[in-house]
């Protein structure tokens, strides 16, 4: 397949996942950037993902990206599983949210499950993923089927779905 045909195909895929393409300006450079983000999760996280902090919005992981987290992302990408032993408050759930968002965004009809001990934590992890999507550039954003914050699942417009599960008190 020639490069022009590949660019055309990827551009069509991006547009087909959007409900409103009126203001979407897809240049060849943006389509190539999309293709790079699809193959390199660390690049996508470093360059485009913003995180919610107490002070507002930050891309703080770009400055202080712990080597263990880099290894975790690489391992999850290459081997499709990972085991992480790390200290508290390092950003494990945040980087996991970014990695889940990457997998759901670039691989259509993908399924993921978030397991937590508490309902609040599960919903908070899902909110992180929705927050990441909200602050992406237009050519990377995907629509969600539901905008509600109390839902325990999120369905992307490309058919990918993330569900949360937690033990009940009953």
Helices and strands as residue ranges (DSSP letters): H 3-16, H 28-39, H 41-48, E 51-53, E 56-58, G 60-62, H 67-79, H 92-106, E 111-116, H 119-134, E 153-155, E 161-166
